[in-house]
Amino acid sequence: MEEKVSSRTTPSQSLGQFDFGEEPPPICSKQTQVFKNKFYPQTSQQEWNNWKWQIRNSITTYEELSRIFGPNGYEVSEDINLPLRITPYYASLVKDPYGPIGKCVIPTKDELIVSDYEEEDPLHEDKSSPVPGIIHRYPDRVLFLVTDFCSSNCRYCTRSRIISKNDINRKVWDPAIEYIRKHEEVRDVLLSGGDPLLLNDDSIEYLLNSLRSIEHIEILRIGTKVPVVLPMRITNKLVNIMKRFHPLYLSIHFTHPDELTEEVKEVCERLSNSGIPLGSQTVLLKGVNDDIDTMKRLMHGLLRVRVRPYYIYKCDRTLGTSHFQVPISKGLEIMENLIGHTSGYAVPNFILDSPFGKIRLLPENVKRENNVYTIKTFKGNTFVYEDVE
């Protein structure tokens, strides 16, 4: 159970904590099929729909990146802040390496530019970690980091400092669970990482069962991008495990309308039909979704696949992310064009995450002078944020 998958895992290496032999979902959209036939012609449909095959054959080298997208000048040195990893399925959604989906997962030289205001740990999570794996920033809830592995690495990841470091496993889980057990004020646990749904079924069941057995835990949540980048992971077996631990919520990381494929629609409906409420978390990214039309199409599309828009995040100031940053003023403009202009269910909260916790950005709690914002936090005090326009 403690064996890990390295960011440099090759198809011949063991996947350790991952299981095989699960029945894959039957959905494969026309767009995906065309991509598979072109770049993976020897791969059977059964292999393609097996999430372990997708992980084993993920794009992790610049040679493989060039094979699929061509030598378009996006190769950068190995000194990037985050390893390269893209599932073949998610690569099939990349219409242009410099387009919205491509920008999210393909490294560029812009990552090597580190601004003065960027930090390795921009939310100061490590300072709020009483034991490894636990982030306790809020009175009644904790963030539980259960893995450091993702099936596709987002270039703007706020936790790039821990991704694929191979140091989160059962030895971390048990003391973290014991911490939660001893702190009766904690009623809500969010499993994150890395991506918790990349653990094997037994590990997921162990974690959920351990937490649900704690009397004072009311709500369990899982933060994931798996339904978007690896929908074949959402097997019937996994859904049957998760639905045993209600109330359990899934917060899914969506970025762009192009992610709303037939495959994603199918797994979101399967999850919803099992009684698991689905919410979305979207990071506001320059050149990806920082315009009103794109964001509105995404929010509407989410509702059609039974996902409730929940958060739009101001991009965290992680190392090498200045090229993704969108001014707060632009985010507020997008919100003003959603509120009242579309269904209330399609309007998420615009959030600035900070070392002091999440701050909901609304015109009434934001005062601006040039590019300096004074924002009221959930505790009632103020947080000064110097933006980059």
Buried (B, 14 or more C-beta within 10 A) or exposed (E): EEEBBBBEBEEEEEBBBBBEEBEBBEBBBEBBEEBBEEBBEEBEEEBBBBBBBBBBBBBBEBEBBEEBBEEEEBBBEEEBBBBBBBBBBBBBBBEEBBBBBBBBBBBBBBBBEBEEEBBEBBBBBEEBBEEBBBBBBBEEBBBBBBBBBBBBBBBBBBBBBBBBBBEBBEEBBEEBBEBBBEBEEBBBBBBBBBBBBBBBBEBBBBBBEBBBEBEEBEBBBBBBBBBBBBBBBBBEBBBEBBBEBBEBBBBBBBBBBBBBBEBBBBBBEBBBEBEBBBBBBBBBBBEBBBBBEBBBBBBBBBBEBBBBBBBBBBBBBBBBBBBBBBBBEBBBBBBBBBEEEBEEEBBBBBBBBBBBBBBBBBEEEBEBEEEEBEBBBEEEEBBEBEBEE
